[in-house]
Amino acid sequence: MGMLSSLVSFGLGVYAGLYAAQNYEVAKVDEPGVIIDKMKKYLDEIMKPKP
């Protein structure tokens, strides 16, 4: 029963995402490489020792 409920939950999530993307102005998500670069820059900034 666990597999079926997971599959139904996944299907509902996909349906909700498609509905939102078609009917609302949803921002595009960056490619994974771009997100990783942004995370590296952010972590470098916050890990710098303060003078």
C-alpha distance matrix in Angstrom:
0.0 3.8 5.5 5.3 6.4 8.7 10.0 10.8 12.4 14.3 15.5 16.7 18.5 20.2 21.2 22.6 24.5 26.0 27.1 28.7 30.4 31.9 33.0 34.1 36.2 33.7 35.5 34.9 33.4 35.7 35.0 33.6 37.1 38.7 36.2 36.8 40.6 40.5 38.5 41.1 44.0 42.5 42.0 45.5 46.9 45.3 46.0 49.7 51.9 53.7 57.6
3.8 0.0 3.8 5.5 5.3 6.2 8.6 10.0 10.6 12.3 14.2 15.4 16.5 18.4 20.0 21.1 22.5 24.4 25.7 26.9 28.6 30.4 31.6 32.3 34.2 31.4 32.9 32.3 30.5 32.7 32.0 30.4 33.8 35.4 32.9 33.3 37.1 37.0 34.9 37.5 40.4 38.9 38.2 41.8 43.2 41.6 42.2 46.0 48.1 50.0 53.8
5.5 3.8 0.0 3.8 5.6 5.1 6.1 8.6 9.9 10.5 12.2 14.3 15.3 16.5 18.3 20.0 21.1 22.6 24.3 25.7 27.0 28.7 30.3 31.2 32.9 30.1 31.6 30.6 28.8 30.9 30.0 28.5 31.9 33.7 31.4 31.9 35.7 35.8 34.0 36.5 39.4 38.3 37.8 41.2 42.8 41.5 42.1 45.7 48.1 50.1 53.9
5.3 5.5 3.8 0.0 3.8 5.4 5.1 6.2 8.6 9.8 10.5 12.3 14.2 15.4 16.4 18.3 19.9 21.1 22.4 24.3 25.7 27.1 28.5 29.7 31.8 29.4 31.2 30.5 29.1 31.6 30.9 29.9 33.4 35.0 32.8 33.7 37.3 37.3 35.7 38.4 41.2 39.9 39.7 43.2 44.6 43.3 44.2 47.8 50.3 52.1 55.9
6.4 5.3 5.6 3.8 0.0 3.8 5.4 5.1 6.1 8.5 9.8 10.5 12.2 14.2 15.2 16.3 18.2 20.0 20.9 22.4 24.2 25.8 26.8 27.8 29.9 27.5 29.4 29.0 27.7 30.3 30.1 29.0 32.6 33.9 31.4 32.4 36.1 35.7 34.0 36.9 39.5 38.0 37.8 41.4 42.6 41.1 42.2 45.8 48.2 49.8 53.6
8.7 6.2 5.1 5.4 3.8 0.0 3.8 5.5 5.1 6.1 8.6 9.9 10.5 12.3 14.2 15.3 16.4 18.4 19.9 21.0 22.5 24.4 25.8 26.4 28.2 25.4 26.9 26.3 24.7 27.0 26.6 25.4 29.0 30.3 27.9 28.8 32.5 32.2 30.6 33.4 36.0 34.7 34.5 38.0 39.3 38.0 39.0 42.6 45.0 46.7 50.6
10.0 8.6 6.1 5.1 5.4 3.8 0.0 3.8 5.4 5.1 6.1 8.6 9.9 10.6 12.3 14.2 15.3 16.5 18.3 20.0 21.1 22.6 24.3 25.4 27.3 24.7 26.4 25.5 24.2 26.6 26.0 25.2 28.8 30.3 28.2 29.3 32.9 32.8 31.5 34.3 37.0 35.8 35.9 39.3 40.7 39.7 40.7 44.2 46.9 48.6 52.4
10.8 10.0 8.6 6.2 5.1 5.5 3.8 0.0 3.8 5.4 5.0 6.2 8.6 9.9 10.5 12.2 14.2 15.4 16.4 18.2 19.9 21.2 22.4 23.7 26.0 23.7 25.9 25.5 24.6 27.5 27.4 26.9 30.6 31.7 29.5 31.0 34.5 34.0 32.9 35.9 38.3 36.9 37.3 40.8 41.8 40.7 42.1 45.5 48.2 49.7 53.5
12.4 10.6 9.9 8.6 6.1 5.1 5.4 3.8 0.0 3.8 5.4 5.2 6.2 8.7 9.9 10.5 12.2 14.3 15.3 16.4 18.3 20.1 21.1 21.8 23.9 21.4 23.4 23.2 22.2 25.0 25.2 24.6 28.4 29.2 26.7 28.3 31.7 31.0 29.8 32.9 35.2 33.6 34.0 37.5 38.4 37.2 38.7 42.2 44.7 46.1 49.9
14.3 12.3 10.5 9.8 8.5 6.1 5.1 5.4 3.8 0.0 3.8 5.5 5.1 6.2 8.6 9.9 10.6 12.4 14.2 15.3 16.5 18.5 20.0 20.7 22.4 19.7 21.4 20.7 19.5 22.2 22.0 21.5 25.2 26.2 24.1 25.6 29.1 28.6 27.6 30.6 33.0 31.8 32.2 35.6 36.7 35.8 37.2 40.6 43.3 44.9 48.6
15.5 14.2 12.2 10.5 9.8 8.6 6.1 5.0 5.4 3.8 0.0 3.8 5.4 5.2 6.2 8.6 9.9 10.6 12.2 14.2 15.4 16.6 18.3 19.7 21.7 19.5 21.6 21.0 20.4 23.4 23.3 23.3 27.1 27.9 26.1 27.9 31.2 30.8 30.1 33.2 35.4 34.3 35.0 38.3 39.3 38.6 40.2 43.4 46.3 47.8 51.5
16.7 15.4 14.3 12.3 10.5 9.9 8.6 6.2 5.2 5.5 3.8 0.0 3.8 5.5 5.0 6.0 8.5 9.9 10.4 12.1 14.1 15.4 16.3 17.5 20.0 18.0 20.5 20.6 20.3 23.6 24.1 24.3 28.1 28.5 26.4 28.5 31.7 30.8 30.1 33.5 35.4 33.9 34.8 38.3 38.9 38.1 39.9 43.1 45.9 47.1 50.8
18.5 16.5 15.3 14.2 12.2 10.5 9.9 8.6 6.2 5.1 5.4 3.8 0.0 3.8 5.4 5.1 6.1 8.6 9.8 10.5 12.2 14.3 15.4 15.9 17.8 15.3 17.4 17.4 16.8 20.0 20.7 20.8 24.6 24.8 22.7 24.8 28.0 27.0 26.4 29.8 31.6 30.1 31.1 34.5 35.1 34.4 36.2 39.4 42.2 43.4 47.1
20.2 18.4 16.5 15.4 14.2 12.3 10.6 9.9 8.7 6.2 5.2 5.5 3.8 0.0 3.8 5.5 5.1 6.2 8.5 9.9 10.5 12.3 14.3 15.2 16.9 14.5 16.5 15.9 15.6 18.8 19.1 19.6 23.4 23.8 22.1 24.4 27.4 26.8 26.5 29.8 31.6 30.6 31.7 34.9 35.7 35.3 37.1 40.2 43.2 44.5 48.1
21.2 20.0 18.3 16.4 15.2 14.2 12.3 10.5 9.9 8.6 6.2 5.0 5.4 3.8 0.0 3.8 5.4 5.2 6.1 8.6 9.9 10.7 12.2 13.9 16.3 14.6 17.4 17.3 17.8 21.2 21.9 22.8 26.5 26.6 25.0 27.6 30.4 29.5 29.5 32.9 34.4 33.3 34.7 37.9 38.4 38.0 40.0 43.0 46.0 47.1 50.7
22.6 21.1 20.0 18.3 16.3 15.3 14.2 12.2 10.5 9.9 8.6 6.0 5.1 5.5 3.8 0.0 3.8 5.5 5.1 6.1 8.6 10.0 10.6 11.5 14.0 12.4 15.3 16.0 16.5 20.2 21.5 22.4 26.1 25.7 23.9 26.6 29.3 28.0 27.9 31.5 32.8 31.3 32.8 36.1 36.3 35.8 38.1 41.0 43.9 44.7 48.3
24.5 22.5 21.1 19.9 18.2 16.4 15.3 14.2 12.2 10.6 9.9 8.5 6.1 5.1 5.4 3.8 0.0 3.8 5.4 5.2 6.1 8.6 10.1 10.3 11.9 9.7 12.2 12.4 12.9 16.4 17.8 18.9 22.5 22.1 20.4 23.3 25.8 24.6 24.8 28.3 29.6 28.4 30.0 33.2 33.4 33.2 35.4 38.2 41.3 42.2 45.8
26.0 24.4 22.6 21.1 20.0 18.4 16.5 15.4 14.3 12.4 10.6 9.9 8.6 6.2 5.2 5.5 3.8 0.0 3.8 5.5 5.1 6.2 8.6 10.0 11.9 10.3 13.0 12.9 14.1 17.5 18.6 20.3 23.7 23.3 22.3 25.2 27.6 26.6 27.2 30.5 31.7 30.8 32.7 35.6 35.9 36.0 38.2 40.9 44.1 45.0 48.5
27.1 25.7 24.3 22.4 20.9 19.9 18.3 16.4 15.3 14.2 12.2 10.4 9.8 8.5 6.1 5.1 5.4 3.8 0.0 3.8 5.5 5.3 6.1 8.2 11.1 10.5 13.9 14.7 16.4 20.0 21.6 23.3 26.7 26.0 24.8 27.9 30.1 28.8 29.4 32.9 33.8 32.7 34.6 37.6 37.6 37.5 40.0 42.7 45.7 46.4 49.8
28.7 26.9 25.7 24.3 22.4 21.0 20.0 18.2 16.4 15.3 14.2 12.1 10.5 9.9 8.6 6.1 5.2 5.5 3.8 0.0 3.8 5.5 5.3 5.5 8.0 7.2 10.8 12.2 14.0 17.7 19.9 21.6 24.9 23.8 22.4 25.7 27.7 26.0 26.7 30.3 30.9 29.6 31.7 34.7 34.5 34.4 37.1 39.6 42.6 43.1 46.5
30.4 28.6 27.0 25.7 24.2 22.5 21.1 19.9 18.3 16.5 15.4 14.1 12.2 10.5 9.9 8.6 6.1 5.1 5.5 3.8 0.0 3.8 5.8 5.7 6.8 5.7 8.7 9.5 11.7 15.2 17.2 19.4 22.5 21.4 20.5 23.9 25.7 24.3 25.4 28.8 29.4 28.5 30.8 33.5 33.4 33.7 36.3 38.7 41.9 42.5 45.8
31.9 30.4 28.7 27.1 25.8 24.4 22.6 21.2 20.1 18.5 16.6 15.4 14.3 12.3 10.7 10.0 8.6 6.2 5.3 5.5 3.8 0.0 3.8 6.0 7.9 8.5 11.6 12.4 15.0 18.4 20.2 22.7 25.7 24.5 24.0 27.4 29.0 27.7 29.0 32.4 32.8 32.0 34.5 37.1 36.9 37.4 40.0 42.3 45.5 46.0 49.3
33.0 31.6 30.3 28.5 26.8 25.8 24.3 22.4 21.1 20.0 18.3 16.3 15.4 14.3 12.2 10.6 10.1 8.6 6.1 5.3 5.8 3.8 0.0 3.8 7.1 8.7 12.3 14.1 16.8 20.3 22.6 25.0 28.0 26.5 25.6 29.2 30.7 29.0 30.2 33.7 33.9 32.8 35.3 38.1 37.6 37.8 40.7 42.9 45.9 46.2 49.4
34.1 32.3 31.2 29.7 27.8 26.4 25.4 23.7 21.8 20.7 19.7 17.5 15.9 15.2 13.9 11.5 10.3 10.0 8.2 5.5 5.7 6.0 3.8 0.0 3.8 5.8 9.4 11.9 14.7 18.2 20.9 23.2 26.1 24.2 23.2 26.8 28.2 26.2 27.4 31.0 30.9 29.7 32.3 35.0 34.3 34.5 37.5 39.6 42.6 42.8 45.9
36.2 34.2 32.9 31.8 29.9 28.2 27.3 26.0 23.9 22.4 21.7 20.0 17.8 16.9 16.3 14.0 11.9 11.9 11.1 8.0 6.8 7.9 7.1 3.8 0.0 3.8 6.4 9.3 12.4 15.6 18.6 21.2 23.7 21.5 20.8 24.5 25.5 23.4 25.0 28.4 28.1 27.0 29.9 32.3 31.5 32.1 35.1 37.0 40.1 40.2 43.2
33.7 31.4 30.1 29.4 27.5 25.4 24.7 23.7 21.4 19.7 19.5 18.0 15.3 14.5 14.6 12.4 9.7 10.3 10.5 7.2 5.7 8.5 8.7 5.8 3.8 0.0 3.8 6.5 9.1 12.5 15.5 17.8 20.5 18.5 17.5 21.2 22.4 20.4 21.8 25.3 25.3 24.2 26.9 29.5 28.9 29.4 32.2 34.3 37.5 37.8 41.0
35.5 32.9 31.6 31.2 29.4 26.9 26.4 25.9 23.4 21.4 21.6 20.5 17.4 16.5 17.4 15.3 12.2 13.0 13.9 10.8 8.7 11.6 12.3 9.4 6.4 3.8 0.0 3.8 6.5 9.4 12.7 15.2 17.5 15.1 14.4 18.2 19.1 17.1 18.8 22.1 21.9 21.1 23.9 26.3 25.8 26.5 29.4 31.2 34.5 34.9 38.0
34.9 32.3 30.6 30.5 29.0 26.3 25.5 25.5 23.2 20.7 21.0 20.6 17.4 15.9 17.3 16.0 12.4 12.9 14.7 12.2 9.5 12.4 14.1 11.9 9.3 6.5 3.8 0.0 3.8 6.5 9.4 12.2 14.5 12.6 12.3 16.0 17.0 15.7 17.6 20.6 20.8 20.5 23.2 25.4 25.4 26.4 28.9 30.8 34.3 35.0 38.1
33.4 30.5 28.8 29.1 27.7 24.7 24.2 24.6 22.2 19.5 20.4 20.3 16.8 15.6 17.8 16.5 12.9 14.1 16.4 14.0 11.7 15.0 16.8 14.7 12.4 9.1 6.5 3.8 0.0 3.8 6.6 8.8 11.4 9.8 9.0 12.5 14.0 12.9 14.4 17.5 18.1 17.8 20.2 22.5 22.9 23.7 25.9 28.1 31.6 32.6 35.8
35.7 32.7 30.9 31.6 30.3 27.0 26.6 27.5 25.0 22.2 23.4 23.6 20.0 18.8 21.2 20.2 16.4 17.5 20.0 17.7 15.2 18.4 20.3 18.2 15.6 12.5 9.4 6.5 3.8 0.0 3.8 6.4 8.1 6.2 6.4 9.9 10.8 10.2 12.2 14.8 15.4 15.8 18.2 20.1 20.7 22.0 24.0 25.9 29.6 30.8 33.9
35.0 32.0 30.0 30.9 30.1 26.6 26.0 27.4 25.2 22.0 23.3 24.1 20.7 19.1 21.9 21.5 17.8 18.6 21.6 19.9 17.2 20.2 22.6 20.9 18.6 15.5 12.7 9.4 6.6 3.8 0.0 3.8 5.5 5.4 6.5 8.9 10.2 11.0 12.6 14.6 15.9 16.9 18.6 20.4 21.7 23.1 24.5 26.5 30.2 31.8 34.9
33.6 30.4 28.5 29.9 29.0 25.4 25.2 26.9 24.6 21.5 23.3 24.3 20.8 19.6 22.8 22.4 18.9 20.3 23.3 21.6 19.4 22.7 25.0 23.2 21.2 17.8 15.2 12.2 8.8 6.4 3.8 0.0 3.8 5.5 5.1 6.2 8.7 9.9 10.5 12.3 14.4 15.3 16.4 18.3 20.1 21.2 22.2 24.5 28.1 30.0 33.2
37.1 33.8 31.9 33.4 32.6 29.0 28.8 30.6 28.4 25.2 27.1 28.1 24.6 23.4 26.5 26.1 22.5 23.7 26.7 24.9 22.5 25.7 28.0 26.1 23.7 20.5 17.5 14.5 11.4 8.1 5.5 3.8 0.0 3.8 5.5 5.1 6.3 8.7 9.9 10.6 12.5 14.3 15.4 16.6 18.6 20.2 21.0 22.8 26.5 28.6 31.6
38.7 35.4 33.7 35.0 33.9 30.3 30.3 31.7 29.2 26.2 27.9 28.5 24.8 23.8 26.6 25.7 22.1 23.3 26.0 23.8 21.4 24.5 26.5 24.2 21.5 18.5 15.1 12.6 9.8 6.2 5.4 5.5 3.8 0.0 3.8 5.5 5.2 6.3 8.7 10.0 10.8 12.4 14.3 15.5 16.8 18.7 20.0 21.6 25.4 27.0 29.9
36.2 32.9 31.4 32.8 31.4 27.9 28.2 29.5 26.7 24.1 26.1 26.4 22.7 22.1 25.0 23.9 20.4 22.3 24.8 22.4 20.5 24.0 25.6 23.2 20.8 17.5 14.4 12.3 9.0 6.4 6.5 5.1 5.5 3.8 0.0 3.8 5.4 5.1 6.2 8.7 10.0 10.5 12.2 14.2 15.5 16.6 18.1 20.2 23.9 25.5 28.7
36.8 33.3 31.9 33.7 32.4 28.8 29.3 31.0 28.3 25.6 27.9 28.5 24.8 24.4 27.6 26.6 23.3 25.2 27.9 25.7 23.9 27.4 29.2 26.8 24.5 21.2 18.2 16.0 12.5 9.9 8.9 6.2 5.1 5.5 3.8 0.0 3.8 5.4 5.0 6.2 8.7 9.8 10.5 12.2 14.3 15.4 16.2 18.4 22.0 24.1 27.3
40.6 37.1 35.7 37.3 36.1 32.5 32.9 34.5 31.7 29.1 31.2 31.7 28.0 27.4 30.4 29.3 25.8 27.6 30.1 27.7 25.7 29.0 30.7 28.2 25.5 22.4 19.1 17.0 14.0 10.8 10.2 8.7 6.3 5.2 5.4 3.8 0.0 3.8 5.4 5.1 6.3 8.6 9.9 10.6 12.5 14.5 15.3 16.8 20.6 22.5 25.4
40.5 37.0 35.8 37.3 35.7 32.2 32.8 34.0 31.0 28.6 30.8 30.8 27.0 26.8 29.5 28.0 24.6 26.6 28.8 26.0 24.3 27.7 29.0 26.2 23.4 20.4 17.1 15.7 12.9 10.2 11.0 9.9 8.7 6.3 5.1 5.4 3.8 0.0 3.8 5.5 5.2 6.2 8.6 9.9 10.7 12.5 14.2 15.8 19.5 20.9 23.9
38.5 34.9 34.0 35.7 34.0 30.6 31.5 32.9 29.8 27.6 30.1 30.1 26.4 26.5 29.5 27.9 24.8 27.2 29.4 26.7 25.4 29.0 30.2 27.4 25.0 21.8 18.8 17.6 14.4 12.2 12.6 10.5 9.9 8.7 6.2 5.0 5.4 3.8 0.0 3.8 5.5 5.1 6.1 8.5 9.9 10.7 12.0 14.3 17.8 19.6 22.9
41.1 37.5 36.5 38.4 36.9 33.4 34.3 35.9 32.9 30.6 33.2 33.5 29.8 29.8 32.9 31.5 28.3 30.5 32.9 30.3 28.8 32.4 33.7 31.0 28.4 25.3 22.1 20.6 17.5 14.8 14.6 12.3 10.6 10.0 8.7 6.2 5.1 5.5 3.8 0.0 3.8 5.5 5.1 6.1 8.6 10.1 10.4 12.3 15.9 18.2 21.2
44.0 40.4 39.4 41.2 39.5 36.0 37.0 38.3 35.2 33.0 35.4 35.4 31.6 31.6 34.4 32.8 29.6 31.7 33.8 30.9 29.4 32.8 33.9 30.9 28.1 25.3 21.9 20.8 18.1 15.4 15.9 14.4 12.5 10.8 10.0 8.7 6.3 5.2 5.5 3.8 0.0 3.8 5.5 5.1 6.3 8.8 10.0 10.9 14.7 16.4 19.2
42.5 38.9 38.3 39.9 38.0 34.7 35.8 36.9 33.6 31.8 34.3 33.9 30.1 30.6 33.3 31.3 28.4 30.8 32.7 29.6 28.5 32.0 32.8 29.7 27.0 24.2 21.1 20.5 17.8 15.8 16.9 15.3 14.3 12.4 10.5 9.8 8.6 6.2 5.1 5.5 3.8 0.0 3.8 5.5 5.2 6.4 8.6 10.3 13.8 15.0 18.3
42.0 38.2 37.8 39.7 37.8 34.5 35.9 37.3 34.0 32.2 35.0 34.8 31.1 31.7 34.7 32.8 30.0 32.7 34.6 31.7 30.8 34.5 35.3 32.3 29.9 26.9 23.9 23.2 20.2 18.2 18.6 16.4 15.4 14.3 12.2 10.5 9.9 8.6 6.1 5.1 5.5 3.8 0.0 3.8 5.4 5.3 5.9 8.6 11.9 13.9 17.4
45.5 41.8 41.2 43.2 41.4 38.0 39.3 40.8 37.5 35.6 38.3 38.3 34.5 34.9 37.9 36.1 33.2 35.6 37.6 34.7 33.5 37.1 38.1 35.0 32.3 29.5 26.3 25.4 22.5 20.1 20.4 18.3 16.6 15.5 14.2 12.2 10.6 9.9 8.5 6.1 5.1 5.5 3.8 0.0 3.8 5.7 5.2 6.3 10.0 12.3 15.2
46.9 43.2 42.8 44.6 42.6 39.3 40.7 41.8 38.4 36.7 39.3 38.9 35.1 35.7 38.4 36.3 33.4 35.9 37.6 34.5 33.4 36.9 37.6 34.3 31.5 28.9 25.8 25.4 22.9 20.7 21.7 20.1 18.6 16.8 15.5 14.3 12.5 10.7 9.9 8.6 6.3 5.2 5.4 3.8 0.0 3.8 5.6 5.6 9.1 10.2 13.2
45.3 41.6 41.5 43.3 41.1 38.0 39.7 40.7 37.2 35.8 38.6 38.1 34.4 35.3 38.0 35.8 33.2 36.0 37.5 34.4 33.7 37.4 37.8 34.5 32.1 29.4 26.5 26.4 23.7 22.0 23.1 21.2 20.2 18.7 16.6 15.4 14.5 12.5 10.7 10.1 8.8 6.4 5.3 5.7 3.8 0.0 3.8 5.6 8.2 9.3 12.9
46.0 42.2 42.1 44.2 42.2 39.0 40.7 42.1 38.7 37.2 40.2 39.9 36.2 37.1 40.0 38.1 35.4 38.2 40.0 37.1 36.3 40.0 40.7 37.5 35.1 32.2 29.4 28.9 25.9 24.0 24.5 22.2 21.0 20.0 18.1 16.2 15.3 14.2 12.0 10.4 10.0 8.6 5.9 5.2 5.6 3.8 0.0 3.8 6.3 8.8 12.3
49.7 46.0 45.7 47.8 45.8 42.6 44.2 45.5 42.2 40.6 43.4 43.1 39.4 40.2 43.0 41.0 38.2 40.9 42.7 39.6 38.7 42.3 42.9 39.6 37.0 34.3 31.2 30.8 28.1 25.9 26.5 24.5 22.8 21.6 20.2 18.4 16.8 15.8 14.3 12.3 10.9 10.3 8.6 6.3 5.6 5.6 3.8 0.0 3.8 6.3 9.2
51.9 48.1 48.1 50.3 48.2 45.0 46.9 48.2 44.7 43.3 46.3 45.9 42.2 43.2 46.0 43.9 41.3 44.1 45.7 42.6 41.9 45.5 45.9 42.6 40.1 37.5 34.5 34.3 31.6 29.6 30.2 28.1 26.5 25.4 23.9 22.0 20.6 19.5 17.8 15.9 14.7 13.8 11.9 10.0 9.1 8.2 6.3 3.8 0.0 3.8 6.4
53.7 50.0 50.1 52.1 49.8 46.7 48.6 49.7 46.1 44.9 47.8 47.1 43.4 44.5 47.1 44.7 42.2 45.0 46.4 43.1 42.5 46.0 46.2 42.8 40.2 37.8 34.9 35.0 32.6 30.8 31.8 30.0 28.6 27.0 25.5 24.1 22.5 20.9 19.6 18.2 16.4 15.0 13.9 12.3 10.2 9.3 8.8 6.3 3.8 0.0 3.8
57.6 53.8 53.9 55.9 53.6 50.6 52.4 53.5 49.9 48.6 51.5 50.8 47.1 48.1 50.7 48.3 45.8 48.5 49.8 46.5 45.8 49.3 49.4 45.9 43.2 41.0 38.0 38.1 35.8 33.9 34.9 33.2 31.6 29.9 28.7 27.3 25.4 23.9 22.9 21.2 19.2 18.3 17.4 15.2 13.2 12.9 12.3 9.2 6.4 3.8 0.0
